[in-house]
Amino acid sequence: MRTQVGIIGAGPAGLVLSHLLHLQGVESVVLENRSRQYCEERVRAGVLEQGTVDLLCETGVGERLKKEGLVHGGIELRFGGKGHRIDFRELTGGKTITIYGQSEVLKDLTNARLAAGGQIYFEVDDVSVHNFDGNEPKVLFTRNANPEELTCDFIAGCDGFHGICRPAVAKALTIYEREYPFGWLGILAEAPPSSEELIYAYHERGFALLSMRSPQLSRLYIQCAPDEDIQQWPDEKIWRELHKRLESTEGWKLIEGPVIQKGVSGMRSFVTEPMQYKNLFLAGDAAHIVPPTGAKGLNLAVADVRVLAQAITEFYKSGSRDQLNRYSEICLRRVWKVQRFSWWMTSMLHLFPDASAFDQKRQRAELDYVTSSRAAAESLAENYVGLPMA
Ligand code: PHB
């Protein structure tokens, strides 16, 4: 089998890339080792930047997003029992964010690709990448237990943090990494969101976040140990902790409901440089991980593949590799700024086990500053709604 771009991974990076290339007349094949159902049902991120929303709408996959997405004009930072709103619309000249689950984005993209005759192979096994330092890169895999071979011009490694593409070029890469001494315990609950907007809460018992997926579904998180045993957390205990950490002196109440999903995830910051080796390009979580506090993972993946799609299109139109050669440099400027923001939000809002009394006082001053200075709030808002595309 032959195509122009072999894409490993049918997550947001792989599917947006395949979609953008298709619109430019470039053919691709997407290989995914999980099932379609698994990809579309797994609960992941939920916040789309203005630029991500615009891209999906402008490229014809925003119909349901426009109908079902929840547009938010701000977030609340809560500490000392009081809420402080960061008004994105006012601070950024009208920009907003949209709550729409990653799983929904994937459904829309998968449907659009398949309707346009796009090739996505789910549940393939033993994927390996070869010859990407030459002109005939190859992807080997098995489908229905039969060995197959995909020859292409470029390989896009959109296969996530645990994927096979980054290890295949590890020798050419430098890794920058930081782990955090905590994780998040997250639940999805059949309860109407207790607030119209997201609440990021700083509390002496640890961070908590109130988010949502729809007018009937709440998504909530509490800071926990990085290796927290979910078995030790019956639903009642999670709710008790959420009540404490989200406490308010302003008459606000947390609405409970049946928990339909729960899990623990670790937190890390991770960047690989460069994001490219010869004809293999890394995008999304395969190239970088941000802690979730800035809600940036999916948006950064989309920003990567927007650059990559443009560079590949340019190559087929003009034969020039200039943009391809600059892929990494262009992406990494954004990646590092988003790393900075995600690290900053994480540091401001979490309880660090080794924090001194000085550190905690400074952390409270940071929250006080960001909620009382227009300059500081503007910086948060500008980053949260999404930095301009390069
Ligand atoms: C979510 O809704 O899952 C969510 C929202 C905001 C974050 C992280 C996760 O910062």
Residues whose N, C-alpha, C, O or C-beta is under 5 A from the ligand:
A	BS01	PHB	R44 A45 G46 V47 S211 M212 R219 P292 T293 G294 A295
